[in-house]
């Protein structure tokens, strides 16, 4: 039978997952509000 407590003691998170998490959180993401602000700014500059 599997001893889950013993298996949890052996567990170490993957370095790859930590790197992926950092990349996701540090990424600059443009959302719909940013796109709309850009369009309005460009439209007012052209007028």
Backbone as a chain_set.jsonl record, in Angstrom:
{"seq": "XXXXXXXXXXXXXXXXXXXXXXXXXXXXXXXXXXXXXXXXXXXXXXX", "coords": {"N": [[0.837, -1.177, 0.0], [0.415, 2.314, -0.61], [2.186, 4.78, 1.125], [1.099, 7.75, 1.789], [1.945, 9.958, 3.301], [4.712, 9.565, 3.489], [5.39, 9.706, 0.778], [4.725, 12.365, 0.251], [6.708, 13.661, 1.708], [8.893, 13.204, 0.093], [8.383, 14.728, -2.095], [9.245, 17.254, -4.406], [8.869, 20.377, -5.859], [8.757, 20.917, -9.378], [11.334, 22.563, -11.104], [10.821, 23.637, -13.557], [8.101, 24.253, -13.468], [8.083, 26.354, -11.617], [9.505, 28.248, -13.07], [7.757, 28.649, -15.192], [5.586, 29.737, -13.827], [6.709, 32.181, -12.939], [7.153, 33.398, -15.419], [4.547, 33.736, -16.329], [3.372, 35.436, -14.382], [5.003, 37.685, -14.582], [4.565, 38.642, -17.058], [3.568, 41.106, -19.326], [0.346, 41.832, -19.948], [-2.024, 42.65, -22.33], [-5.215, 43.878, -21.975], [-8.745, 44.141, -22.774], [-9.552, 46.705, -22.001], [-7.154, 48.166, -22.168], [-6.753, 48.071, -24.929], [-8.978, 49.495, -25.879], [-8.473, 52.048, -24.754], [-6.159, 52.69, -26.169], [-7.185, 52.845, -28.809], [-8.98, 55.023, -28.551], [-7.226, 57.057, -27.849], [-5.621, 57.158, -30.184], [-7.593, 57.907, -32.01], [-8.321, 60.459, -31.1], [-5.954, 61.823, -31.489], [-5.785, 61.862, -34.255], [-7.837, 63.507, -34.968]], "CA": [[0.0, 0.0, 0.0], [1.18, 3.559, -0.713], [2.194, 5.639, 2.305], [1.016, 9.093, 1.22], [2.768, 10.875, 4.094], [6.102, 9.35, 3.071], [5.515, 10.222, -0.591], [4.699, 13.83, 0.33], [8.018, 14.096, 2.19], [9.832, 13.092, -1.029], [7.959, 15.614, -3.175], [9.927, 18.524, -4.657], [8.257, 20.973, -7.056], [9.577, 20.989, -10.577], [11.873, 23.886, -11.4], [10.161, 24.123, -14.757], [6.826, 24.863, -13.09], [8.38, 27.638, -11.002], [9.882, 29.153, -14.152], [6.528, 28.972, -15.924], [4.813, 30.639, -12.984], [7.346, 33.496, -13.011], [6.918, 33.958, -16.747], [3.141, 34.14, -16.424], [3.105, 36.587, -13.518], [5.804, 38.838, -14.983], [4.243, 39.002, -18.438], [2.714, 42.273, -19.522], [-0.789, 41.348, -20.719], [-2.934, 43.703, -22.773], [-6.604, 43.457, -21.898], [-9.662, 44.903, -23.617], [-9.535, 48.115, -21.591], [-5.95, 48.763, -22.757], [-6.981, 48.21, -26.373], [-9.926, 50.599, -26.075], [-7.775, 53.301, -24.444], [-5.264, 52.955, -27.298], [-7.999, 53.286, -29.945], [-9.5, 56.361, -28.267], [-6.081, 57.969, -27.914], [-5.268, 57.323, -31.6], [-8.671, 58.648, -32.681], [-8.276, 61.867, -30.718], [-4.766, 62.409, -32.1], [-6.04, 62.039, -35.681], [-8.859, 64.556, -35.159]], "C": [[0.893, 1.255, 0.0], [1.042, 4.352, 0.581], [2.25, 7.084, 1.803], [1.861, 10.099, 1.993], [4.233, 10.766, 3.692], [6.334, 9.896, 1.667], [5.52, 11.743, -0.6], [6.04, 14.378, 0.827], [9.04, 14.096, 1.053], [9.549, 14.122, -2.131], [8.785, 16.89, -3.211], [9.317, 19.115, -5.919], [9.255, 21.063, -8.207], [10.068, 22.413, -10.778], [11.196, 24.48, -12.626], [8.848, 24.818, -14.405], [7.049, 26.222, -12.443], [8.757, 28.663, -12.067], [8.66, 29.58, -14.952], [5.695, 29.962, -15.124], [5.394, 32.045, -13.022], [7.076, 34.168, -14.348], [5.489, 34.468, -16.886], [2.887, 35.407, -15.62], [3.858, 37.83, -13.95], [5.478, 39.325, -16.39], [3.294, 40.194, -18.453], [1.571, 41.862, -20.454], [-1.696, 42.528, -21.06], [-4.359, 43.169, -22.701], [-7.467, 44.385, -22.75], [-9.659, 46.386, -23.269], [-8.316, 48.828, -22.18], [-6.114, 49.003, -24.249], [-7.917, 49.381, -26.651], [-9.27, 51.953, -25.797], [-6.852, 53.673, -25.596], [-6.041, 53.478, -28.506], [-8.518, 54.705, -29.746], [-8.375, 57.386, -28.367], [-5.679, 58.219, -29.368], [-6.322, 58.133, -32.339], [-8.624, 60.126, -32.34], [-7.043, 62.555, -31.304], [-4.973, 62.686, -33.574], [-7.016, 63.179, -35.942], [-8.283, 65.946, -35.136]], "O": [[1.993, 1.241, 0.551], [-0.064, 4.572, 1.075], [3.315, 7.579, 1.436], [2.437, 11.006, 1.392], [4.918, 11.782, 3.569], [7.379, 10.49, 1.402], [6.249, 12.35, -1.384], [6.457, 15.456, 0.404], [9.96, 14.913, 1.056], [10.392, 14.352, -2.999], [9.002, 17.53, -2.182], [9.248, 18.439, -6.945], [10.452, 21.262, -7.999], [9.298, 23.364, -10.638], [11.021, 25.696, -12.716], [8.52, 25.856, -14.98], [6.284, 27.153, -12.693], [8.365, 29.826, -11.971], [8.544, 30.741, -15.344], [5.158, 30.919, -15.682], [4.641, 33.014, -13.126], [6.803, 35.367, -14.404], [5.254, 35.514, -17.492], [2.261, 36.344, -16.114], [3.387, 38.94, -13.703], [6.051, 40.309, -16.859], [2.341, 40.261, -17.677], [1.807, 41.574, -21.628], [-2.084, 43.302, -20.185], [-4.675, 42.136, -23.292], [-6.955, 45.314, -23.375], [-9.754, 47.231, -24.16], [-8.426, 49.965, -22.64], [-5.665, 50.023, -24.772], [-7.67, 50.17, -27.562], [-9.497, 52.908, -26.54], [-6.766, 54.844, -25.964], [-5.617, 54.434, -29.154], [-8.497, 55.506, -30.68], [-8.569, 58.469, -28.919], [-5.423, 59.361, -29.75], [-5.992, 58.953, -33.197], [-8.865, 60.965, -33.207], [-7.086, 63.752, -31.586], [-4.406, 63.64, -34.107], [-7.017, 63.754, -37.031], [-9.019, 66.921, -35.283]]}, "num_chains": 1, "name": "protein.A"}
